[in-house]
């Protein structure tokens, strides 16, 4: 893959229309351009290659699905920012899923039985997650538990924490970042 050295691309309404229509040249450009952009963003965050690939693919697919549903985008010149916003949402979903399910077991072929090693790995990941959460300040631990572990609706979490939605989003973002940092420092790989 080529290093990302080009200037930001200037998107316009014609580009968006051609992308929505499935123009092969534009679709190729979209995939190549945002693959490089998102790979840089994922590399900076230290995501392993396979998980980074999945997040990138989910992001690009979601953008295309959204575009096909609506047929256009409100501000074509801000299309890059829109894609980054979708990417951040997919990243949050991935982090939320990893916190709730530290290492979800893969679907095994029929006839496969869960081994003691499989159970040990799952139990160890849960223990590691719990250990990191227990080390965190109460404020961070509480917001993570409410949203990711108890899966409360945002409104209910706001009520319990006594904050508004904007403040909750900021607290959750910061708490998740601190959780990941502590987890990496302690165990050397993302949860």
N, C-alpha and C positions, 0 to 999 in steps of 0.2 A: 504494500500500500504506500502511495506517495505521501511524504510529509505534508502537513497542512501549512502552506505558506502563502496562499492567495489571499487577496483582499476579500472582505465580505461581499457576497453576491447581492446585486440590487434587484430584488424581486418586484414584479409589476403584475397588473391584472391579466395581461396576455399570458404570462408564465403560468399563473394559477389556473386560468381557463384551459390551457393546453394540458396541464397536469391532471386536472379533473376529467378531461376528455380522454386521458390515457395515451397521449402522444409519446411514442417510444423514446425519442431523443430527450424530451423533458423528463420523463420518468427515470431514465438512466442518469441524467444530470442530478436530479433530486436525490436519488439513492447514493450516488457517489459523493456528492457535496456533503450531505448530512451524515453519511457514514464517517467521513473524516472529522467533521465537527464533533459528533457525539463520541467518537473514539477518543478524541483528545480529552473531552470532559470526563469520560469514564476512567481513562488512564490516570488523570490527576486525582481522582477519588480512590484509586487503587483497586478497582474491581478486577477480579480474575477474568480471563479471556472469554470463557464460555458464558458466564453470567452477563458480562458486558455485551456480548453478541445478542443474547436473548433480549436484554433491555432495549438495545438499539433497534432490533427487528420489531419489537412490540411498539416502539415509538413511531417508526416509519409507517407501519401498518395502520396504527390508530389515526395518524394524520391523513392518510389516504382514505380511510373509512369516513372520517369526519368530512373531508372534502367532497367525497362522492355523495354523502347525505345532503349536504347543503348546496353543493355546486359552486360555491365561491367562498371567499374569505373577506371579512369586513374591511381589513386594511392590508391589501396585498404588499405594500412596502414594508410591513411589519411581519411578513411571513416567517422569517428566520426566528424572530422572537416567539411567534406562535408555536413553531416546532420545538423550541427549547422549553416552552411551557408544558407542552405535552410530554416531553422527555422528563421533566422534573416530576410530573404527576406519576409517570410510570416508575421512576426511581423511588418515589415515596411508597408506591404500592409494593414494590419489591422489598424495600426495607421493612415495611409493616409486616409483610408476609414472613420475612426471615426472622423478625423478632417474635411473632406469634408462633411460628413453626420453624425453629432453628435449622433443622435439616430434614425437610419433609421427605419421607421415604419415596423412592421411585416406584412406579408401578412395575411389579415383577411379572414375568411370564407365568402363565397358568402352571400350577404344580410347584411353584417355588415356595419354600417355607422360610419364614423369618428365622434367622439364625441368632444365636446368643450374641454374636458380634454386632449384628444389626441393632439389636435391642440395646446393647452397651453404647453404641455410637449415639443413638437417639437420646438415651438417658444422659450421657455425658454432655451433649449439646444443651439439653434443658438445664442441667446443673450449671454449666458455664454461663448461660444467659442469666439464670437466677443469681449466681454469684456476682456478676457485673452489676445487675440491677440493685442488689443489696448494698453495694459500695457507693452507689450514686446518692447525691443529695435527695432528700425527701421530695422536694419540689419537682425534680426531673423524674424520679421514680414514679411519682403519683400520676403525672400526665401520661407517661408511657403505659403504665398499667391500665388506666382508664380507657385509652384509645386502642392500644394494640392487644392487650390481654383480655380485658373485659368487653372490648368491642362496643363501648357505649356510643350512642349517637353524639354528634358534636354538641348539640344543644344541651344534652344532659351533662356532658363533661364540663361545658361552660358553667352550668348551674352549680355543679359540685365544686368546681374550682373557684367560682366567683369571678370569672373573667368573661370578656366578650370573645366572639369568634376570631377576630383578628389577633388578639393577644394569645388565644389558644393555639392558633396556627404557628405563631412565632415561638411560643414555649415548646410546642411539640417538635418543631424543626430543630431547635437548639438542643433539646433533650436527646433526640435521636442521634444527632451528630456527636454529642458527648458520649452516648452509649457506645456508638461504633468506635470512637477513638479509644475508649477504655477497653473495649473488647479486643481491638487490634493490639493494643499495648500488652495486654495480659496473655492473649492466646496466639497472636501472630497472623491470624487470618480472619476475614469477615465472618460474622455469624451466618 
